Amino acid sequence: MKSRLPNVGTTIFTVMSALAREHGAVNLGQGFPDFDPDDALLDAVNAAMRSGHNQYAPLNGWPGLCQAVSDKVDALYGRRYEAETEVMITAGATQAIMTAVLALVHPGDDVMVMEPVYDSYIPSILLAGARPVGIPMTRQYRIDWDRVADSITPKTRVLMINSPHNPSGMILRDADMRALQEIVVRHDLLVISDEVYEHMIFDGEPHKSASCYPALAERSIVVSSFGKTFHVTGWKVGSVVAPKAIMAEFRKVHQFNVFVTNSVMQVGLAAYMQSPQRYLGLPTFYQRKRDFFREGLSRTPFKLYPCEGTFFQLVDYSALSDKTEVEFSQWLTREIGVAAIPLSSFYQNPVENKTVRFCFAKKEDTLSRAIDRLARLG
């Protein structure tokens, strides 16, 4: 049988998680928390189930949750999206990204991505019949906007951005967003802005959403994740906001992709979001974890990259080994008992920088066990 994705196999996340289980390693590879969500959220979902919200939700999403998303974006980023026509609840951010690509991209189009790039982007582009064009970030994982502008051709239709950025942990600032806005307006392009870590930015820095910039917002689908925000990645609930005309195209694909999203979770999330502090307190919560983990890693030979957002920490292991990133990640899992993800997996054509990614969205005792094992490297 001829494959639609001939070069796609089992993801590195699945491979490394399986290896971690096999060797009893502390799994700092795959990006999910090992702690429970707030009991109040579980209670809200249970109440929704018990009160009869067990059938299909409306196509756009549960009205109360759509309104909560609209209110949040307005309060934080200064743009009001109409809850009925410009907000949609999705089956997680990955589904939202694929639906956005299928809605905006046509066969033969070019879609620009910034490498290293999250692994779902490229398959989504290929399934749309388009060509992914990778623009390398700098060695410090910043975007060279002159290079972006110089790489645009008449075939370029969409730019995909991600801030805070997985896997690097870097964020886009005001100058970045203004450079992006100028490029997409000048070339009449569309944007898919993956902002699933929007509430995990550290050291007092603000999140610069595409929604903050009027001309950019008019051309953008902005993707967010309740799973990442509220430590419930297994629920697979996300959201998108976009101007009405763009959302109409997104909705066409969404209704034949998943149709609607889990109704009980939506009703529970809508009730839970009535208290904004439940997401506004996340930067402090995760910064404590970041600082604890980085202090522990300071006792190892790893060189730490800055971590401005997300719950990921990149480290350079060049002082330890000449192994490739995949080989080092496997060795670290088998011999030291800590699983990581090789950064080379985030490129269309693997790039070797002797860098791996750890996830610190873990309980303190999990991070302590990992640090104790990694300290043996010193």
Beta strands, then each sheet from edge to edge (+ up, - down):
strand 1: 26-27
strand 2: 87-90
strand 3: 110-115
strand 4: 131-136
strand 5: 156-162
strand 6: 190-194
strand 7: 220-225
strand 8: 238-241
strand 9: 303-304
strand 10: 312-316
strand 11: 338-339
strand 12: 341-342
strand 13: 355-359
sheet 1: 1+ 11+
sheet 2: 2+ 8- 7+ 6+ 5+ 3+ 4+
sheet 3: 9+ 10- 13+ 12-
end
